[in-house]
């Protein structure tokens, strides 16, 4: 179950990654958030950041030009 959705559309690299990392700090292990971005660079950057920080990419899908990341806090 998604705890909260963050809309970072309109932001360009590296802001979607930095904001996602910052927001994850407010959640406890096992909680799930959703992040919506429209910066295509985030398709590689967010999963790379999650891998480095021990968080899990549960799902990545595209919808109307947006990338939607479902992330589980590690």
ChimeraX commands (.cxc) that place a marker at each C-alpha (Angstrom):
marker #1 position 0.00,0.00,0.00 radius 0.5
marker #1 position 1.36,3.40,-0.98 radius 0.5
marker #1 position 1.75,5.70,2.04 radius 0.5
marker #1 position 2.17,8.91,0.06 radius 0.5
marker #1 position 2.58,10.14,-3.52 radius 0.5
marker #1 position 5.08,12.84,-4.44 radius 0.5
marker #1 position 4.67,14.78,-7.68 radius 0.5
marker #1 position 8.02,16.03,-8.90 radius 0.5
marker #1 position 6.91,16.75,-12.46 radius 0.5
marker #1 position 8.46,19.85,-13.98 radius 0.5
marker #1 position 11.73,19.33,-12.08 radius 0.5
marker #1 position 14.92,18.55,-13.94 radius 0.5
marker #1 position 17.95,16.49,-12.97 radius 0.5
marker #1 position 19.16,16.23,-10.28 radius 0.5
marker #1 position 16.14,17.57,-8.37 radius 0.5
marker #1 position 13.82,14.52,-8.70 radius 0.5
marker #1 position 16.56,12.26,-7.31 radius 0.5
marker #1 position 17.50,14.65,-4.49 radius 0.5
marker #1 position 13.89,15.23,-3.46 radius 0.5
marker #1 position 13.11,11.50,-3.55 radius 0.5
marker #1 position 16.13,10.77,-1.35 radius 0.5
marker #1 position 15.13,13.53,1.08 radius 0.5
marker #1 position 11.50,12.34,1.36 radius 0.5
marker #1 position 12.53,8.73,1.94 radius 0.5
marker #1 position 14.24,9.84,5.16 radius 0.5
marker #1 position 10.79,10.65,6.61 radius 0.5
marker #1 position 9.58,7.04,6.30 radius 0.5
marker #1 position 10.36,3.86,8.19 radius 0.5
marker #1 position 11.60,0.58,6.79 radius 0.5
marker #1 position 8.93,-1.25,4.81 radius 0.5
marker #1 position 6.82,1.79,4.02 radius 0.5
marker #1 position 6.01,2.43,0.35 radius 0.5
marker #1 position 5.92,5.76,-1.48 radius 0.5
marker #1 position 5.12,6.71,-5.06 radius 0.5
marker #1 position 7.11,9.31,-6.99 radius 0.5
marker #1 position 5.89,10.88,-10.24 radius 0.5
marker #1 position 8.42,12.62,-12.49 radius 0.5
marker #1 position 8.61,13.74,-16.12 radius 0.5
marker #1 position 12.40,13.98,-16.41 radius 0.5
marker #1 position 13.49,11.02,-18.55 radius 0.5
marker #1 position 16.92,11.04,-16.87 radius 0.5
marker #1 position 15.26,9.89,-13.66 radius 0.5
marker #1 position 14.59,6.52,-15.33 radius 0.5
marker #1 position 18.23,5.63,-14.66 radius 0.5
marker #1 position 19.08,8.03,-11.83 radius 0.5
marker #1 position 16.38,7.11,-9.30 radius 0.5
marker #1 position 16.99,3.32,-9.48 radius 0.5
marker #1 position 20.75,3.95,-9.15 radius 0.5
marker #1 position 20.18,6.10,-6.04 radius 0.5
marker #1 position 17.83,3.49,-4.54 radius 0.5
marker #1 position 20.42,0.78,-5.09 radius 0.5
marker #1 position 23.09,2.86,-3.32 radius 0.5
marker #1 position 20.83,3.73,-0.38 radius 0.5
marker #1 position 19.40,0.25,0.22 radius 0.5
marker #1 position 15.85,1.04,-0.87 radius 0.5
marker #1 position 13.80,-1.09,-3.28 radius 0.5
marker #1 position 12.21,-0.17,-6.59 radius 0.5
marker #1 position 8.95,-2.11,-6.47 radius 0.5
marker #1 position 7.55,-0.86,-9.77 radius 0.5
marker #1 position 8.35,1.57,-12.58 radius 0.5
marker #1 position 5.66,2.42,-15.08 radius 0.5
marker #1 position 4.97,5.13,-17.62 radius 0.5
marker #1 position 1.70,7.06,-17.85 radius 0.5
marker #1 position 1.03,10.00,-20.18 radius 0.5
marker #1 position 4.72,10.87,-20.43 radius 0.5
marker #1 position 5.31,10.58,-16.69 radius 0.5
marker #1 position 7.46,8.01,-14.95 radius 0.5
marker #1 position 5.87,6.55,-11.81 radius 0.5
marker #1 position 8.20,4.92,-9.30 radius 0.5
marker #1 position 6.83,2.79,-6.48 radius 0.5
marker #1 position 9.55,2.61,-3.82 radius 0.5
marker #1 position 9.85,0.55,-0.65 radius 0.5
marker #1 position 11.97,2.04,2.10 radius 0.5
marker #1 position 14.83,-0.29,3.01 radius 0.5
marker link #1:1,2 radius 0.2
marker link #1:2,3 radius 0.2
marker link #1:3,4 radius 0.2
marker link #1:4,5 radius 0.2
marker link #1:5,6 radius 0.2
marker link #1:6,7 radius 0.2
marker link #1:7,8 radius 0.2
marker link #1:8,9 radius 0.2
marker link #1:9,10 radius 0.2
marker link #1:10,11 radius 0.2
marker link #1:11,12 radius 0.2
marker link #1:12,13 radius 0.2
marker link #1:13,14 radius 0.2
marker link #1:14,15 radius 0.2
marker link #1:15,16 radius 0.2
marker link #1:16,17 radius 0.2
marker link #1:17,18 radius 0.2
marker link #1:18,19 radius 0.2
marker link #1:19,20 radius 0.2
marker link #1:20,21 radius 0.2
marker link #1:21,22 radius 0.2
marker link #1:22,23 radius 0.2
marker link #1:23,24 radius 0.2
marker link #1:24,25 radius 0.2
marker link #1:25,26 radius 0.2
marker link #1:26,27 radius 0.2
marker link #1:27,28 radius 0.2
marker link #1:28,29 radius 0.2
marker link #1:29,30 radius 0.2
marker link #1:30,31 radius 0.2
marker link #1:31,32 radius 0.2
marker link #1:32,33 radius 0.2
marker link #1:33,34 radius 0.2
marker link #1:34,35 radius 0.2
marker link #1:35,36 radius 0.2
marker link #1:36,37 radius 0.2
marker link #1:37,38 radius 0.2
marker link #1:38,39 radius 0.2
marker link #1:39,40 radius 0.2
marker link #1:40,41 radius 0.2
marker link #1:41,42 radius 0.2
marker link #1:42,43 radius 0.2
marker link #1:43,44 radius 0.2
marker link #1:44,45 radius 0.2
marker link #1:45,46 radius 0.2
marker link #1:46,47 radius 0.2
marker link #1:47,48 radius 0.2
marker link #1:48,49 radius 0.2
marker link #1:49,50 radius 0.2
marker link #1:50,51 radius 0.2
marker link #1:51,52 radius 0.2
marker link #1:52,53 radius 0.2
marker link #1:53,54 radius 0.2
marker link #1:54,55 radius 0.2
marker link #1:55,56 radius 0.2
marker link #1:56,57 radius 0.2
marker link #1:57,58 radius 0.2
marker link #1:58,59 radius 0.2
marker link #1:59,60 radius 0.2
marker link #1:60,61 radius 0.2
marker link #1:61,62 radius 0.2
marker link #1:62,63 radius 0.2
marker link #1:63,64 radius 0.2
marker link #1:64,65 radius 0.2
marker link #1:65,66 radius 0.2
marker link #1:66,67 radius 0.2
marker link #1:67,68 radius 0.2
marker link #1:68,69 radius 0.2
marker link #1:69,70 radius 0.2
marker link #1:70,71 radius 0.2
marker link #1:71,72 radius 0.2
marker link #1:72,73 radius 0.2
marker link #1:73,74 radius 0.2
view
